[in-house]
Amino acid sequence: MIIVLLLEQNNYYVSVGKRFNSITPYISYEVEDNESRDEIFQPYQATLPAQLLIPVQGLVRSQARSAKTWNLGARYDFHPSAAFKVQYSSEKNDTSGVRSGLIALGVDLVF
């Protein structure tokens, strides 16, 4: 017997940026809406022991997530094969009710 663990995923993002010489500022908006599909376990409830069914259902339900994120960042091309990037992200997790922010810095190198 094989159980397929499926989530219904609805994700998208929109991003806008504009290059000014060697600097590219941008803003983006992301939506993540993943719903667990508990109904796929209905046929197996009578045949699978609870010791197996309950942990698997918990795993699938833990993948449910609903969040919206705003990103604001910039890229600075300081060399033809190198760029410095900075981004601030603000996420509101509707599943847990938590709002969080993150600052990310990075250097991209192409060789």
VENZI-V705134 format. One record per residue. N is the residue number from 0. PSI is psi as a letter, one per 40 degrees, with the letter a starting at -180 (* if undefined). OMEGA is omega in degrees with one decimal (999 if undefined). Layout:
# VENZI-V705134
{{N PSI OMEGA} {N PSI OMEGA}}
This chain:
# VENZI-V705134
{{0 h 179.7} {1 h 176.6} {2 h 178.9} {3 h 179.8} {4 h -177.0} {5 i 172.3} {6 i 172.7} {7 h -175.6} {8 h 175.1} {9 g -176.7} {10 i 174.0} {11 i 173.2} {12 i 177.4} {13 h -177.7} {14 i 177.6} {15 h 177.8} {16 i 179.1} {17 h -179.8} {18 h 175.0} {19 g -175.6} {20 b -177.1} {21 e -179.2} {22 h 178.6} {23 g 173.3} {24 i 179.4} {25 i 174.3} {26 i 177.4} {27 i 180.0} {28 h -177.9} {29 i 173.4} {30 h 178.1} {31 h -178.4} {32 g -179.3} {33 h -179.0} {34 h 176.0} {35 i -178.6} {36 g -177.4} {37 d -177.5} {38 e 178.9} {39 e -179.9} {40 e -178.2} {41 d -177.9} {42 d -174.9} {43 e -175.8} {44 d -179.2} {45 d -174.5} {46 d -178.7} {47 h 175.6} {48 i -178.5} {49 d -179.8} {50 d 177.9} {51 d -174.7} {52 d -176.0} {53 d 177.7} {54 d -180.0} {55 d 175.8} {56 d 177.9} {57 d 178.5} {58 d -179.7} {59 d -179.6} {60 d 179.9} {61 e 179.4} {62 e 177.9} {63 h -176.2} {64 h 175.0} {65 h -176.3} {66 i 175.2} {67 h -174.7} {68 h 171.0} {69 h 177.0} {70 h 176.3} {71 h -175.5} {72 i 178.7} {73 i 177.5} {74 h 179.0} {75 h 178.5} {76 g -176.6} {77 e 179.5} {78 i 179.4} {79 d 180.0} {80 f 179.9} {81 i 179.6} {82 i 174.3} {83 h -178.9} {84 i 175.0} {85 h -179.2} {86 h 171.5} {87 h 178.9} {88 h 176.8} {89 h -176.9} {90 h 171.2} {91 h 179.2} {92 h -178.4} {93 d 179.5} {94 d -177.2} {95 e -177.9} {96 e -177.2} {97 h 172.4} {98 h -178.7} {99 i 178.8} {100 i -177.6} {101 h 172.1} {102 h -179.8} {103 h 176.7} {104 i 178.9} {105 i 174.3} {106 h 177.0} {107 h 178.0} {108 h 176.2} {109 h 178.8} {110 * 999}}
